[in-house]
Amino acid sequence: MRVIKEFPRPVRCIEHTWIPVRDGARLAARIFLPEDAEQNPVPAVFEYIPYRKRDHTRTRDDVSAPYIAGHGYAYVRVDLRGSGDSEGVLRDEYLEEEIQDGLDVIEWIAEQPWSDGNVGMIGISWGGFNGLQIAARRPPRLKAIITACSSDDRYLDDVHYMGGCLLTDNLSWASTMFAYNSCPPDPEIVGDAWRRMWFDRLEGSGLWLENWIRHQHRDSYWRRESIAEDYSAIHVPVMAVSGWADGYSNAVFRLLENLSVPRQGLIGPWGHRYPHQGMPGPAIGFLQEEVRWWDHWMKGIDRGVEKEPMLRAWMQDSVPPTAKYETRPGRWVGEPTWPSTDVETRQFRLGPGRLVGESDELDPTPLTIQSPLTVGLFAGKWCAYSWVPDLPHDQRQEDGGALTFDSDPLEEDLEILGAPVLTLEFRVSKPVAMVAVRLSDVAPDDKATRITYGLLNLTHRNGHEYPQELEPGEVYQVQVRLNDVAQSFPKGHRLRVAISTSYWPLAWAPPESVRMTVNPAGSCFELPVRPHRPGLDEAVSFEPAVIAPPPEIEQLEPPHHTWRVTRDLATDESILEVIKDEGLVYIEDIGLTMRESAREWYTSRADDFESLEGKVTSVRAFQRGDWAVESHTTTVLTASSTHFHIHAQLDAYEGEQRVYSQNWDHYIPREMV
């Protein structure tokens, strides 16, 4: 990665300015723009997230925003109401208040003397979501958006639920926001009001996990601000970006298929990162791509954007399994449209231990599986945040608790692009059940690398809004769609499909252990096979990744990230421990010392489905001179066969004195989850 120190237009930074919104509240903004923007107004790029522009995202913003500003744009980074240095209280994701504030900010930007009136939105994760949501309101000043690592459907494909199954990322994400919402604004920005604003947040933000678990089906709560409800509401060009290790890659395909505006999809090997800092690598020159996109849609400069393939994706080569990769070997491929007319479906049927061709003789003997709770300990994160090691490990450690079906060794290389689908005919022993389906690349030495997977709560077989219990012993047929992927399988390797009845701790297990009987005669597995297209693919390329100079950050205590799996054979207890500790850092620009650390534990005992427990603790601390504050949060989620139980605790400190404390206890009925 190359550091660029000079740009076509010299850049200045406005460290802080207030943006008023319609009800009188003020949002805090940090703005990068060309030094001569008042004399030569420029379009603006607006990013709108709750992750503290002043400190937490400072390094990320400083290596990106000056590059964009130096190429003739104002980059306006705004803290959501109730986050960072903005006034108010943040009470949940994507509330109407947030969207209205965003519309007000766009109008404010367009009226500034340094603005030419044209605005684009960019955002990753939360900012990718609200970029789509605000675009659906059609503000006239908004000309284009870039949405990275986001989704069009808040229930179907977000951090909360997957296939109707409760993700444990729901717990870890709720705990992350619990910690963020406990942090104060910076007194250097807001003055003496900081303490009152802090206590407003401590008292008013609430426990978001409770709300998210009370909405276990796709009801009006999730449909709100899901643009999948009406794709036609979006009238501006959209670039959708994600990575194969991210949790949001499926949304790119749906947006390309369902939007009617000019659109592009870009998917690399990365986790939950912007592509110029993408991990696993290779990172790409995404800042250059961003400038090209804005030049085309906000300045009317033909940068060839509309001549490129609609979808540009990283076709991953086969690799040995490990929980972390520096890079994923592969190559770029392009599709002029999506869905592609060149991707063909290849079907396999299920036989005892085998994937067989359509013309092969099939053994119709029913097959059974009742998975142990330890299937999933090596699944990695639902969404890899590049806090390695968070990717799936060797799947042989998972396959013993699953039904597995292997193909014959491939006679030639095979490439897929899109979503594999398992049609499954089955019966189960309990009224509430789930299925997890994995596709792995099995090398000649038998090492198994997970390529993609899918989950389905089987009570959601007819839709996610109105689940229906299963009748034990009755035969059903469902389709389980696996996550979209681009993958090359070499000659001599085998495909493996694995089916399990639990996948803890990636997803919460059913209320009871379930025995599933699979009927091979009514089941099949379909692969989206893509032919090699060297002419089109070789035309897809990117410049090397570049960044602007990072700020001066002194690492006073080192960071520590790891995952540990512990099996206590005396108690038959299994624990996955996740450590994300950023250490202690000093930000020289603002004279601030900051600590951020979190630990997660996911526990099960033997075959006791009521023993599952997820626990997350976080510490956030800030210090400048005599000003020193800390917040400590703990969230614990357990469940019986009938209820979820949430216990949470928040403690806030000034110096060594605890100044605020609150506990929560909630019992929430399980509704076929």
N, C-alpha and C positions, 0 to 999 in steps of 0.2 A: 504494500500500500504506500503510495507516494503522497507526501505532504506538499500542498500548493500554498505558497506564501503571498503571491501576487496575483491579482485578478484584473480583468479588463477595466473594471471601475473600482476605485478605492472604496472601502467599506467603513462605516462607523456603526457603533452599537449604542442604542438607547437602553440603558440597563433596566429602567423601569418607567412605565407610564400607566396612568389609569384610563380605562375605557368605560364610560358610563353606559348602562343599559336601561331599558324602558321603565323599570320600577325604582330607579335611583341607585341601585347597587353599583359597585365599581369592580371591574375585573382587572387583574394585574397583567401587564404585557411586557415582554422584552422584544425589542425590534432591532433587526439588522437591515441596513439599507445603504445604497450608494451615497457617498458624501454629497453629491450634487443633486440628490433626488428632488429637493424643493425647486431647483431650477429646471430639471429635466425629469418630470414625474414618471413613475414606473408602475407596472402591475405589482400586485402583492400576493404572496403565498401565506396562507393562514393555517396554523396548526393549533389545536384546541384540545388539551388533555389535562388530567388532574395530577400529573406526576412531578410537580414542583420545578418550574423553570429556573428558579433562583439557585437551586443546589443539586437536586437529584438528577435532572437531565442536562445539567449545565455542560458537561463534557460532550455529550452526544450532540447538543445543539451547536456548540462552538466549533465542532469539526465539520458541520454540514451547512448551517445557515449562512456563514460568510461566503461560502462558495456560490450559493444561489444568489445572494445579494450582489456579489461581485460580478455577476453576469446579468445585472440589470433588473433586479427584483427587490422589493421589500419583503423580508421574512418576519412575520408577526407571530410570535409564540405566546399563547394566552393560557393562563391557569383557569380551569373551570371555577365557577362559583363555589366557594367553600373549600377550595384546594389551594395549596401554595400560598401566595400572598393575596389572593382574591377575597373579597368580602362574601359573607353569607355562609351557608352550611350545605354540604353535599350529602344528600340523603339516599341516593341510589343511582344506578346507571340510566342514562338516556331519558331523563324526565323531560316533560314539556318545557319546564323552566330552562333546562340546558339548551334545548333546541332554539327556543326564543332568544336566549342570550346570544347564541351563535349567529342568528340572523341579524341581531343588533350590531354585533361586532363587524360583520361583513359591511353593513351600511356605514359604520363609523370609519372603517378602513378606506372605503371608496371615497369618502369626503375629505380625507386628509390632503394637505398641500403637496405631499410627496407621492401621492397616488394618482394614477391615470384613470381610476375608476373600475379597473378590471381586477377580479379576485379569483384565485384558485385555492382549493383546500387540499392539504396533504395530511396524512396521519397513519400511524401504525397502531394496531390493536384498538384501544378506545377511540383514538382519533380517526382510525379507518372507519369505524362504525358511524361516528357522528358526521363524518364527511358524506357518507351515503345518505344518512338520514336528513341532513340539512339540504343536500342536493334535491331530495324528493320534495322539499318545500318550494323549490324553484325560485330562490332569490334572484332577481334580475342581474345583480352584479357578479354572480358566480358564473365563471366561464368553463371550468373543467375541474376534475378532482383526480387525485391519486389516493387509492385506498389500499393499505398494506396490512396483511395479517388480520383481516376482519371477516365479517359474515353478513349475509343478507337475511339470515333467519336466526333469531335469538334463542329459539328452543332447539331446532333441529341440529344446529351446527355452531355451538358456542361452548364456552368453558363449563357450562352448567350441566347439560345433559347430552348424551349421544345415543341415538336410537332408542330414546325413552329410558335409558339407564342413567342413574345418577353418577356423575364423574366425581372422583375425589379432588380433581382440580377445582371443582366448585368450592370445596372447603378451603383449599390453599389460596385460591384467588380471593374469596371472601375475607380470609385472614390477612392477606396483603392489603386490601382496601381498609380493613379495620385498623391496621397499623398506619397507613397513610393518613386516614381521617383523624388520627390522634395527634398529628403533628401541628405545631403552631406556625403562624406566619413569621417572617423575619422582622424583628423590631426596627432594623435599619430601613425597611420599606414602609411599614405601617405605623411606626412610632409607638406611643404608649398604648395604643388600642390593641396591641398584640395579645395581651393576656385575656381581655374580654373576648376577642375573636377565637382564641384557643379554647376557652371554656364553652363557648357556643358550639364549637365542633365536638368537644368531648361529650357534651350533654345531648346534642341534637342529631348527630350522624346516624346513630342507631346501629343495630346488628343486622347487616344485610343478609347474612347466611340464613337467618330465620325466614325472611321474605322469600328467598330463592327456593328454600325447601318446602315452603307452603304451596308453591306453584309447581306441582310435580308433573303436570300435563301441559300440552300446548294450548293454553287458554289465552284470554285477552291480554293478560299481563305480558306474555312473550310476543304476541302478535303486534303489540304496540311497538312502533319504530322498527319492525322487521320489514325491510323493503321488498321481501319476497311476496308480501301481500299485494303489491302493485308495482311491478317493475316499470310500468309505463310512466310513473310519476317522475322519473329521472329524465331530464332533457339535456344534460351536459355530457361531454365526453368523459369516459371513465378509464383509467388505468388501474387494473387490479393486480396486486403483487402478493406473493406468498412463497413458501419453501416447503419441500417435501417433509422436513422435520418439524414444521409448524403445525398447529392444530387447525389451520384455516384454509388449507389448499383447495378443499372441495368447492368453496364459495367462488373461487376464480372461474371454475368451469360453469357453474350456474349463472354467474353474471354474464359471461360471454354468450351463453345460450339464450338468455332471457331478455337482456337489455336490447333496445333497438337503436341506441345512440352509437356514435363511433367509440370503439372500445379496444383495449389491448389487455392481454393476460401475460404475466411474467412469473414463472415459477422456477426457482433454483434449488440447490440442495440444502438451503439454509434452514435454521430454526426461526425463532420469533425475533428477527432482526431486520433492519433495513439492509438491502443487498450490498451496499458498499462496505458494510461491516459484517457481512454474512458469515455465519459459522453453522455447520461445517462449510469450508470453502469449496470451490473458489468464489471469493467475493468478486463483484463486478463494478464497473464505473457507473454506478447508479445515479450519482449526482449529475453526471453528463447526460444520462437518459432523462432525468428530471428536467433539466434545462431545455432539452430538445422538446419535451412534451409541453412545457409552458410557452416556449417560443412559438410553437405551432398554434396553440389554441388561445393564447392571450396577446401575442404580438403579430399574428398572421404571417409568420416567417415559415416558409416551406422547409421543414427539416426532414422530410421523407417519412414522417410518422405514419401517414396513411398508406404507405407502400409496403410496410412491414407485415409479417404474418400476424394474424389476430392473436395467436398463442405462441409464445416462445418459452420453451421448457427444457430443463436439464435432464437428459436421458442418462440415468445413473448406471454405471457399470457394476458388475458383481464385486462384492467386497466380503472379506471374512467378518464375522460378527464381533462387535465390540460396543461398549456403551459410550464411546466418544471417538470421533473422527476429526482430524485436522482438516482434511479435504475429502470429498467424495469424487472419485474419478468418473468421467463421463464426457458428454458432448452436448452442445446445444442443438435442439431440433425446432422446427417451425411448422405451424399449421395455418394455412390461409384463412380457414374458418373453423368454428367449433359449434356443434359437433362436426368432426372430420368425416368426410365421405370416404376416406381411405382406411380408417380403422375398422377392422373386421372382427366379428365375434367367433372365437374358437371354443367349442364346448367339450367338456370332459364329464364323464359319469363317475359315480362313486362305487367302488367295489371294496371288499375287505382289505384295508390297508393300501388301496391303489386308486389312482386316477386313471381311468381307462378311456380310450377313444370311443366315438359314437358307434363305430362298427364292431367294436370288440364285444366278446361275450360277457355278460354281466351276471355276477352272483347276486341274487336278490335277498340273501340272508340279512335280516335286520341286525343292526349294530347298536350297542348301548354305551352310554358314557354317564358318569356321575363324578364330576371333577372335584378334586380337593381344593381347599381355599388357597393353597400355595401356588396355583396356576395364576400367573400374573406378577409374581415378585420380580421377574426380569423383563417386564414389559416396557420399562421406561416411562417417561412422562407422556400424558395425552398431548401436550404441546411442549416441545423442547425449547427452553429459553436460553440455550447455550451456557447454562450453569452445569457444565459437564461434571460427571458422566450421567446424562439423562436420556440416553437413547436405549433401545432394546438390546439386550445381550443375547448370547447364543440360545436359540429356541429349543435346543435339545433338553434344556432344563425345564421347559414348559410342556413339552410334547408328551411326557409320560402321563400327564393328567388329562389328556385330550384324545379324541379320535383323530388319527392322522391318515392321510391319503397321499401317496407319493406317485408321481408319474414315472414312466420309464426314463432313463437318461435321454436327454434331448439329442436328436440326430443332427440338429443345426441350431445356430444362434436364434434366439427368440426375443422380440422386443414388444413391450406393451405400453400403451398410453391411454389412460382413462380409469374407469372403475370396474374391477372384477365383481361378479355377482354370483352368490351361491343361492340356488333354489333348493330349499330344504323341506323334505316331507318327514314329519316326525310325530311322536306323541310323548307326553311327559307325565310324571307322577304327581305333580303338584299344580295348584291353580295359578301360581305366579312363578315365572321362569324367565331366564335370559339365555342368549347364546352369544358366544364370541367366536369369530371366524378369523383365522390368520392365514396369510399366504407367505411362504418362506422359500428362499433360494437355497437349495441343499447342494453343497459342493461334493466332489468325489471323496473328500475325507470325512463326509457326513456332517460337517459344521453347517448350521442352519441360521441364515440371516433373515429376520422378518422384513418383508417388503411392504406389506400393507395389512390392514385389519379392519373389521367392522363389528359393531355391537347391535343387538336388537333385544329390547324388552319384548318378550313374546306376547304379553298382554296388549301390546301396541301393534299387533299384526294387521289391524284394519285402520290404523291411523293413530296419531299421537294426541288427538283431542279427547277421544272417548274410549279409553282402554276397556278390554273385556277379559275377565278371568278365563283361564283355560279349563277345559273339562278333562281331568286326568283319564288317560287311556284313549281319548278321542284323537283321530288323525287330522293333522293340519298341514298346510303347505304355506311357506313364507319365502320371500326373497330378502336376502341380507346383502346390502350393497356395501362393499369395502371402500375405503378411502381411495380417491383417484391417485394415480402414481405413474411415473415414467421409469421403466426399468428394463435393463438388458439381462437376459439369462444366457450364459454361454453354452455351447455344445458340450454335452457330457454331464451337465448339471441336471438336477431333478426339481420339479415343482412339488411343494408340499402344502396341502390344505389341512389345517388343524381346527377342530371344533371342540369347544369346551363350554361347560354350563356355568362357569364363573370366570371372572378376570380381575380379581382383587390383587393389589389396591388401585389399579387404574380406574375401575368402576366398582360401586357398591354392589355386593352380592345380593341375590334374592333372599327373602325372609327365611327360607329353609333350603336344605340340600335337595337337589332335583335330579332325578334319573331321567335321561332322555333316550328314546329309541329312535334311531334314524332308519328310514326306509330308502335304501339305495335306488330302487326302481323309480321313485318319484322325485329324485334329487339329481342335480347336475351343477357343474361349476363352469362359468363362462369367463373367458379372458378377452380383453380388448387388444387385439394383436395389430401392431402398426408395422407396415412394410418399411424397409430402409429406403430413405429418399435423399441420397447424397446431394443432389443439386440444390434442393431447397434448404436442407439443413446446413450446408456449408456456408450459406449466405447469412446465417444468424451468428452474430459475434458482438462483443462488447469491448469497450475500452477498459484498461486496467483501473482498479479502484483508486480513487484519490480522496483526500480529505484536506480541510483547512487545518492550521496549526491548533493543537489541543491546548487547553488552559493549563496553568501551572497547578498541578495536584501533587501533594506530598503524601505518600502512603506511610502513615505513622505506625500502623499495625497491619500485617499482611492479611489478604483475603483467604478464605478457606471454603472450598466447595467440594462436596463428595456425597456419595450414596453408599450406604452400608446395609447389607442383608444379614440378619442374625437369626439362626435357628437354635433354639434352646431345646434339646432333645429331652431333658428332664421334665420340662413343663409342656412340651409340644407347642411352644410359642414361636411364632415367626414375626419378625419386625423388620420393616424397611424404614431406615432413618435417612432423611435428606437434610444436608447442612448447606445453607447458603449464607455465608458470612462475608460481607464486603470489607471487613476490617475497619480501621479508623483512618480517616483521610482529612487532610487540611487543604481547603480551597483558598489559595493565596489571593485571588482577585477580590474576594469578599471577606477574607479574614475569618473563615468559618471552619470549625472542626465538626465532623459529622460521622456518626456510626450507624450502620444498618446491618442487622443480622436476623436470620430466621432459621428455625429448626422444625422439621416435620417428622412425625412418627406414625406409621400405619401398622397395626397389630392385629393378629388373628391367633386363635388357639385351636389346635387340632381340627376337628370338623364341626366346631361350634359356630354356626352362622350368626348367633347373637353375641359373639365375642369381638366382632369387628370394632376397631376404634381408630379414629384419625385425630391427631393432636398437632396443633401448630402454635409455636411461640415466636414472638417477634420483639425486638428492641430497636427503638429509634432514638437517637440522641443528637443534640446540637449544642455547640458552645462557642461563645465569642466573649472573651474577657470574663466579666463577672456573670454574664448571662449564660445559664446552663439549664437545659430542660431535657427530660427523657420521658418516653412512654413505653410501657410494657404491655403487651397484649397476649392473651392465651385463648384459643378456641379448641374445644373438644367436641367431637361428634361420635355418638354411639347409636345403636339401634337394637330394639327387640324385634320380634316378628311382627309387631303391630304398630310401633312408634319409633320415630327418630327422637333422640335427645340431644339438645345443644346446651353446653355449658360454656360460658365465655366470661373473661375477666379483663378489665382495663384499669391500669394504674398509671398515673402521671405524676412526675416529680419536677420540682424546681430545686436545683442543687440536690441535697440528700433528703429533702423533705417531701413526703408524698402529699400532693395537694388535691388529688382527685382519685376516686375509686368507684367502680361500678361492676356488679355481677349480673349475669343473665342466666336464666334456666328456662328452657322451653321444651315441651313435649309435643311433637307434631305427628299426627296419624300418618302411617304409610298408606299410600294409595296405589297399590299394585306396582310398587317399585322395590 
